[in-house]
Structure formats: C-alpha cells, structure tokens
Amino acid sequence: MIEQIVQKVKDAGVVGAGGAGFPTHVKIAAQVDTVIANGAECDPLLRCDQQLMTARAPEIVEGLRLVMQASGAERGVIALKREYTGAVAALQSNIQYPIPNTQHQGGNISLHLMESHYPAGDEFVLVYEVTGRLVPETGLPLQVGCIVQNVGTLFNIARAQQGIPVTHRLLTVTGAVNEPRTMNLPLGTPIGEAVAWAGGIKIPRWSERTEEDYAVVVGGPMMGRLAQDLSEPVIKTTTGLIVLPRNNPVVRSLSRPLGSWVKRGRSTCDQCRDCTDLCPRYLLGHDLEPHKVMRSINYGLTEPTAIITAAVLCCECRLCEAYACPLGLSPMAYYQEIKRQLAAQGWENVVHKRSDLTPHPMREYRRVPMERLVARLGLSEYQECTCPLDEREYRPRRVTIPLKQHLGAPSQPVVKVGDRVQCGDLIARIPEGKLGANVHASISGRVEVVTGEHVVIAA
C-alpha cells in the first residue's frame, strides 16, 4: 500500500505547492512520527490555501491521511490561522471520522490554530510552533521526525490516488485589478491572461497612469518576485499574481539592484540591530545576526568567516528589509550575494549545522503581526478587498508548459511537434536516476513546440 501511494504521487507529478517545488514522492517516502499540513499561508494578500481548505476539506484531510500512511506517522496536524473560520469549521468536521481499511483513526489528526504573524508558514517556525521541536541549522524537518506539506500539495496527493495528475494551479489574482479572485488555471497559462480574467488592471479614471506604470508580483509580496513580462506562464508553484503600482514599496524593493542595496548599506547602516532582533531564524536560536553580516561587508571584510557564511541560514523571508530596518536597507540582499559567491567557490557547509538550539526568550514578543506588515508594505487597501473563489473553467488558447517547475533536473519530453494530446496526458518524464517530477498536458490540443525547456500546446 505504501509503495502504491508513493508511486501514484510520482506518476501524477506532484510537487510542493507552497514553496520551491520539491518532488513530493521523495518527501513522503521518509519515515517520521508527525505530518504537518501547512495552511498558514503567511504571505499577505494570498487566499488560495485558505479557500482551498474551506472548499475542499475532505480531499485535504484524505491527502494528510495518505501521507501519514506512507511515512508511518502516528500523528497528523493541520496548522492554520485562527481567523480562517470557514476553513476551521470545514476541516474540523472532516477529521472526526476514520479512513476505512487503515490503521489510522480520526482521533490522531488535529487542528493547530495560529495567530496571524509573519512568517507563520516557514517550515522551521511551523515545526516549532506545532511540536516544540527545533530543526537544526540548515537542516530539514525530517531530522526532528516531521514532514511538512502544503495543503495544496495534500489536495494533489488525494487526487493522485484517483489517477488524476497535476494539470492546474489554484492561485490568487489580486491587487490593482478590477475583479480580484482566486482561479484554478491550466499550467502554462500566460500571467497576462490571468490578469485579464481578473478584470484587468484597475486604473483610476482621474489618473494619468497607464498599464506600464504597474508591475506584477509572482507569488506573495514578501517572498515573491517581479514578473519579467506578461507572457510568463503559471506553474505548479505559482501561489498568486499581485498587480501593484510601480511606486509601491513592494515593487521598489523587489526591483532595486544589488549594487544599490550595498551602496546604501555602506553609507547609512547605523548598526541598530533591529534586523537581528526580528529575524525568525535568530529568534529560533540560530547563529544568524544580520547586523553583524552588514558590518563585516561594509568594513570590506571578505574572508568567509563564520559571521559571513551564516548567510546560508537565511530563509529569505525579507522581513529584515521590508519591516525591521528603519533605514530601508536589505541584509537579505547581502545574504543572496554571499550565497551566490559561496556556491561559485564550491564552499561546503561544515559550520552551520548546530542542533543544540535555544529559542530567544523574547521570541513571543517579537513576532510581527500581519496587520502591521501589510501597512508597512503599502497594501492595506488591497488586504480587505473581496477576493472570491472562482471555480469556472478557464481555457487559454495556448499554454507554454516549462519542463522544470520543481527542484531537480528538468523533465524529458515524450511528445513531438504535431502530436495530439488530451488534458492529463504525460508530456515529459523524470530523467532516469534524477530528482524530478513528471509533467502533463494542461489542455487538450496539438503540440506546437518542443524544446529542452518547455512544451507549447495550442487548443
């Protein structure tokens, strides 16, 4: 039974829906005692996980039970925010009943209700909040007996057992659009079409702005990125599309080049240590002190001392630059460059692996409330807007499906130009002996283009 669960997840091309896209069939094959369903959805403005939990609670609970079976876990916990009242009610009513013909009973699945802080959905934070266990520096939840799976991933796991592959992505389209909504879109849909289906960019009638005065954030405003152009495709890990004016603080931060960050840091950093005092990793006891990294680099110290290489501990939550620093500087930008240089040098981490961690005694009082973060990001006007779940079927005329929507190696095409495919057909498989994920057609039609990077299908 365990092998069958894992194989079906592999066949369906399931990857982590809330993060970097780690292939799920590898993750759930590990043996642990606790599986945590991540429904925290900590990035502002995103609604897709919350709405999925409300509308598809039975499938999410089923997916959790399947992962418990595959991993041998005795305990399952669904972690979500207390304010998600609809999701809480829907999930609560579905965890009371056992799954037939298995050793797991309903009583070993529970809800863990969280307050609205950022970054509540970070794996290290979530494991500590739910279990009291501390994941070692640069470690994995597996090392403390836990698997963490996004609720969207669990939904796909449940569908995989029915032979349904991953062909669509539930994502929130919001911000400066006329009709914010959460939509279920075929993979490969151009993000420009998704924005158009949300009513297009909302430009005030009195404004002299044009569409060129706006940018699209792919993902959340904290851990997302700016779209290069509107032809970019929706992929398995696309959690949201947020349209924002180019003068919004989020867009300004995400578009600022590294050289500008470093120049500003060297000229104005006053070593106040606010970035350190609010760092989620530091508050969990990790040897990460952003203000010291800033000081070392600003003084021209380039030797890879432990202070500098501690950059590998950064989870890139962006809290230091977006909220903590009173001068609007970015320790994270320093970290990203340090990581890049260390990787180029072939540096091996033998230093930052501590497991004897003690959370900071003031951690409880230094968690950042979502309401304050939203205000600092200039997003308050969008946070309260209605953003309903839209379950209509959207059919783009053409999709461009990347062969690498996951960690690991790109998938290898199994179709050629001119082939006719149906939605759900396998179009690319995992390379032999590699970490990867299968890729399937998201619409029915004719294969127009096949490269080493993507497959284009026209309806």
N, C-alpha and C positions, 0 to 999 in steps of 0.2 A: 504493500500500500504506500509506504514512504517513497519508494523508488518511482511509483506511478505519479504521485503528486509532483515530485521534482521534475520528472520528465515532461509532464504536461505543461508546467510553468516554463520550462526551457523551450518546448515546441512553440508556445504562444508568444515568445519574445517579450516576456515581462521583465521590466527593469524598474529600479527605484523611481517612483513618480514624483517624489518631492525633493530630490537632490541632484547628484551628479549622474544618476542613471546606472548604478551598479547592477549587473545582471542578477536577477532575483533567484534563479535556480541554484546559483552558487551559495548565496547567502543563507537560504533556508535549509541547506543540507547540513549545516553545522548543528551540533548538539548543545542545547542550552536549557536553563530551567525557567526562563521568563521570556515571553514575547510581548513587546510593547507596540501598540498601534499608535502611530503619531498623527493625532488630529489637531495639533496645536495651531498649525497654520500661522506662524508668528509674524510673517511679513505683512505690513499694513496693506489695506485695500483688497487683498485677495479673499475670495469667498468660496472657491471651488471645493475645498475639502469640507468646509462646514456644510455646504449644501449637499454634497455627496453623502455625508453621514446622515443627514436628515431624510434624503430621498431614497437611499439605497442601504439602509442599516442592515437588512438581512444578509446581503452579499458581503458586506464588510465583516460582520461577525463570522460568517462562514469562512471567509478568507483567513481570518485570525485563527480559527479552529484548525484549518488545514495546515497553517504554518506551525501551530503547536504540535500537531501530529507528526509533521515532517522532522521537526527539531527535537522531539521528545520533551517539550516544555510542559511543566505541570501547571503553569500559571500564565494567564493572558490578561493584559491590562490595556484598556483604551484610554489614552490620555488626550483630553480636550479641554477647552476653556469653559469655565462655569457659565459664561454668558451665552454660550451656544445652546439655549434652552430647547430648541426644536430637536437638535441633534442628540442632546442628552436624553430626552424622552424617547426618541426613536430607538436609540441604542439600548437603553435600559430595558425596554420591552422585548428586545431580541436576545439578551444574554441570560434570560431566565430559563431557557429550555435547552436540554442536552441535544447534541447531534446524534442521530441514530447510528448504531453499529460501531461505535468507537468507545475508547476508554475515557474520553473526556466528557465531563458533565458540565452543565451550565454554571454551576457554582464556582468554578475556578476561573471565570472571566469576570472582571470587574471594571468599573469606570474610575479614572483618576481625574478629578476636576481641578483645573488650574486657574489662577488669576491671570489677568491679561498683562503680561510683561514681555519684554523683548530681551533675548531671543528664546522664547519658551520652547520652540521646536528644535533647537540644537540638540543633537543626539547625546552629547555629554551632559548637558543640562537636564535633559529629559530623563536619562537613566538615573541621575542623582535624585531628581525630584520624586520619581516613582518608587525607586528601590533603596535609596540611601547609599548606593554603591558609586565609587569614583572610578571612572575609566582612566587608565594610565595615560601619561603624556604620549601624544602621537599614537595612541592605541585605538582599539575598537571595542564596542560594547560586548562583543563575543568574549573578550578577556575577563569580563565580570559576569558571564553567564546570561547575557541578554542578546536578543535580536530586536532591532527597531525597524519597523516597516511603516511607511506612509499609508494612510487609509486608502488612497487611490491605488496603491500597489496591491493592497489586500483585495480590493474590488476586482482588479485584473486577475489575481490568483484564483478567486472564486470562479470567474468566467472561464479561465483556462481549463478548469476541471470539466467544463462542458464542451471543450474543444473550440472555444472562441478566442482567437488571437487578438493582440493589441493592434487596433487599427485607428482608434480615435483618441482624442485627448480632451478632457474637461478642463476648461480654462476660463478665467475671469477677464473680461474686456471692460475697462473702466477708465476713470479719469475724465479728461475733457472730451467725452463723446456724448452724442445726443441721447443714446439709449443704452446705458451700461447694463451688462448682462453676463451671465455665465453660460457658455455654449459648449456643446460636445462636437468638436470639429475633426474631420479626417486628417490624419497625419500628412504633412506636406502641403497643407493649405497655406497660401501666402498670407502673412500677417496683415497686409493691406486689405485683403478681402474680409478678414475677421473684423477689422476696424470699421469697414463699410457696413458690415452686417449689424454692427452696434450703433448704426445711425450716422456714422462718420464723425469727423472732428467737430466739436462744438465751438464755434467761433462767435462771440457776441456780436450782435448786429451793429453796435456802435463802435466796435473795434476796427482798427486798420490792419489787424493781424491777418496773415494768410496761413495756409497749411504748412508752409515752410517754417513758420515760427513755432512749430510744435515738434516734439520728439516722442518716440515710442520706447518705453522701458519694457524689455522682455524679462518676465519674472516679477519679483517684488521690488519695491523702491529701495530696499536695503541690500539685498543680495543679488539683484538682477543686473542687467547691462543694457546699454542703449543699442537699439537695432541699427544696423548699418544702412539698410534700406527696406522698403515695404515688401520686397519680393522674398524676404527671408521666410522659410517655412516653419510652421508649427511642428514641434517634435514631441517625443514621449515625455520629456521633462519640462515642457513649457507650462508653467503654472498660471501665467497671466500676461496680459498686454495692457500697459498703462500709458495713456496718452497725456502728456504734460506740456505746458508752455516751456519754451527753451530757457526762460528766466527763472524757472522753478529751482529751488535749492537742490533737488534730487538730480535734475538734468545737469546743472552746473558742476556738481561734484563728479558725476559719472563721466563727464566729457573733459575734465581737466587733465592735461597730460602729466606724466610722471615728473618731468623736469620742473614744471610749475609747482607741484607739491613740494619737491625737495627744496627749491629756491625759497619758497615761503617759509618752510620749516626752519631753514638755517637762519633766516632773518628775524623770525618772530617767536619761535618756541621759547617759552619762559620757564620750562620745567615745572609746571604746576602739578603734574602727575594725575590730573583728572582722568586722562586716558587709561592709566593703570588702575585707578581706584574703581572704575566702572567696567573694566574688561571682564567678560564672562569666564574666560579661562583662568585669569589671575584669581578671581573670586572662588574658583574651584580648587585652588591650591597649586596651579601650575606655575613654573618659573618663567612667567612671561610678564615683563614690565615694560610696556610700550614707551614710557618716557625715557627709560634708560637706553633703549634702542635709538630713539631720536637723538639723544645726547651724543651717543657714540658716533653715529653717522655725521651729525652736524659738526663734530670736532675733527672729522676727517679720519677717524679710526676705521680701517677697512679689514683688518685681520679678523678671521672668523672666530672671535671669542664666543664663549657660551652666551653672553648677553645678546650678541648679534644673531647667532644661529638659532636663538629662541624664536625667531620669526616663524620657524616651522610649526610652532604651537598655535599660531593664529588661525582661527576658523573663518576669518574674513567676513564677520558679521557686519562690519562697517560702523559699529557703534562708536568707535573712537573718533572717527571723522565727522559722522553725521549728528552726533549728540554730545559726546563728552567734551571735546576740545572747545574752549571758549573763544579760541582764535581761528577756528575753522581749518585746522591743519589735519593731515592724514598720516598717522603712524602706519595705517594699513598699506598705503602706497609704498612706504619704505619696505614693509614686510614682503610685498609682492615682488619687488625688485630683488631683495635679498634671496628669496626663494628661487627666483629665476637664475641668479648668478650661482647659487649653490648647486642647483641642478646641472648647470653648464660645466661646473668644475668637477662633477661626479662626487660631490660631498656625500658621505654616508653618515647617517644619524646614529651615533652610539652614545650620545649625551642625554638627549631629551626623551627619556623613557621612564621617568620616575613613576612609581606606583604608591609610594608612601605619602599620600596627599592628605592635606587637611584643609577643608574649606575655610575661607576667611570669616572671622567671627562677625563681621559686619555685612556679610553677603545678603542676608534677608532684607537689609535696609537700602541696598544699593542696586536693587533690580529696577530696571527702567519701565515705568508704566507706559502702556501703548498710547494712551491719550496724549501724554507729553511728547512722545516721539513723533506722533502724527503732526502735532502742532509745529514742532521744530522743523519738520520736513516740508512744511507749507502745503499739507494735504488735507487739512480739516474740512475744506469744502467738498471733498470727494468721499471722505470716510463715511458720512451719514447718508449718502445717496442710495436710492433703491437700486438693487442690482439682482434682479430675479434670476432663478434658474430657468433657462430656455431649453426645452427638450426637443425643439424642432430638429428635423434632419436637414443639415446643410450639405449641399453638393457642389463643390467647386468644379469648374470645367477642367482644371488641370492641377495635378499635385506634383511637387518635387520632393521625393522621399529620400532623405540622407541615409547613407549606409552606416553611419556612425552616430547613433543617438544615445550612446551609452559609454561607460568606461570599458576600455579594452580595445581590441582590434576591430576595424571596420568589417561589416558583413560582406560576403562574396555573392555577387549577383547569380541567380539561377534562371534569369529570364533574358531574352534578347529583344532587340528592336523589332517591332511588328507583332509580338506576341499579344494575344488577348488574355486578360486576367480578370478574375472576379474579386470583389472585395473579400479580403481574408486569405487570398492565395499567398503562398510563400514566394517572395521575390528575391530574397538574399538570406544566406545561412551563415552560421558561425564558422569561421575557418577552423580546420582540423587542429586540435590541440591548443587553441587560443581561448582567451577570455573574451566573450562577446555575447551578442543577442541576435536572434532571428528577426527578420524584417518582413512585413506582409503588406500587400496592396491595401490601400485605404479606400479606394474607389474601384468600380469596375470600368474597364476601358482598354485602350490599346497602349502598349509600351512605346513611347516615342524616343526616349534617350536612355542609354545605359552607360555609365562611366564607373570609375573606381570610387567615386564619391557619392553618387546619387542615381536614382531611377526616376524618370519622369513618365507619368501616366496621364493620358488625356481621355476624358469620358466620351 
